[in-house]
Amino acid sequence: MKKGSRVKWTFGGATVYGVFQSVKGEGSYSVKGPKGTVTRRGKPGDPVVLIKHGKQSVLKLRSQISSAPAAKKK
């Protein structure tokens, strides 16, 4: 995936979309969200990735996301 690519994942039974920002890699990474700090731990072959979702930054493991088609223009 490259920066700016649209991605999707499942959260609470719904499909959620965001924009891929970067691969953070292996190890522990954290971001502050509206409900507190979220931490993800990347592993070999399954790194942490940073995604922009609206005005928020989201951390997911690479295995949790997949490519999504570009958003329809209005």
C-alpha positions as CSV (number, residue, x, y, z in Angstrom):
1,M,0.0,0.0,0.0
2,K,1.1,3.5,-0.6
3,K,0.3,6.8,1.2
4,G,-3.1,8.1,0.3
5,S,-4.5,4.6,-0.5
6,R,-8.0,4.0,0.8
7,V,-8.3,1.1,3.2
8,K,-11.1,-0.7,5.1
9,W,-11.5,-2.7,8.3
10,T,-14.3,-4.1,10.4
11,F,-15.2,-2.4,13.7
12,G,-18.3,-3.3,15.7
13,G,-19.7,-5.3,12.9
14,A,-19.5,-2.4,10.4
15,T,-17.1,-1.7,7.6
16,V,-15.0,1.4,8.3
17,Y,-12.9,3.3,5.8
18,G,-9.7,5.4,6.1
19,V,-6.7,6.6,4.3
20,F,-3.3,4.8,4.6
21,Q,-0.6,7.1,6.0
22,S,2.5,5.0,6.8
23,V,3.9,1.7,8.1
24,K,5.2,2.1,11.7
25,G,6.7,-1.4,11.8
26,E,7.4,-3.8,14.6
27,G,7.2,-2.8,18.2
28,S,4.8,-0.8,20.3
29,Y,3.1,2.4,19.0
30,S,0.4,4.6,20.5
31,V,-2.0,7.4,19.5
32,K,-4.4,9.5,21.5
33,G,-8.0,9.1,20.6
34,P,-11.3,10.6,21.9
35,K,-11.6,7.7,24.4
36,G,-8.0,7.6,25.5
37,T,-4.7,6.3,24.3
38,V,-4.6,3.2,21.9
39,T,-1.6,1.0,21.6
40,R,-0.8,-1.6,19.0
41,R,2.2,-4.0,19.0
42,G,3.6,-4.9,15.6
43,K,5.2,-8.3,14.9
44,P,7.4,-9.6,12.2
45,G,5.2,-9.9,9.1
46,D,2.4,-8.0,10.7
47,P,3.5,-4.4,11.3
48,V,1.6,-1.5,12.8
49,V,0.1,0.9,10.2
50,L,-1.1,4.5,10.7
51,I,-4.4,5.4,9.1
52,K,-6.3,8.7,8.9
53,H,-10.0,8.3,9.7
54,G,-11.8,11.6,9.5
55,K,-9.8,13.9,11.8
56,Q,-8.4,11.0,13.9
57,S,-5.3,8.9,13.5
58,V,-5.9,5.2,13.9
59,L,-3.4,2.4,14.5
60,K,-4.1,-1.1,13.0
61,L,-2.1,-4.2,12.4
62,R,-1.5,-4.8,8.7
63,S,-3.6,-8.0,9.0
64,Q,-6.6,-6.1,10.1
65,I,-6.9,-3.9,7.0
66,S,-7.5,-4.4,3.3
67,S,-7.5,-2.2,0.2
68,A,-10.7,-0.4,-0.6
69,P,-12.0,1.2,-3.8
70,A,-11.6,4.9,-4.1
71,A,-14.4,7.0,-2.7
72,K,-17.1,8.1,-5.1
73,K,-16.8,11.7,-6.0
74,K,-19.9,13.9,-5.4
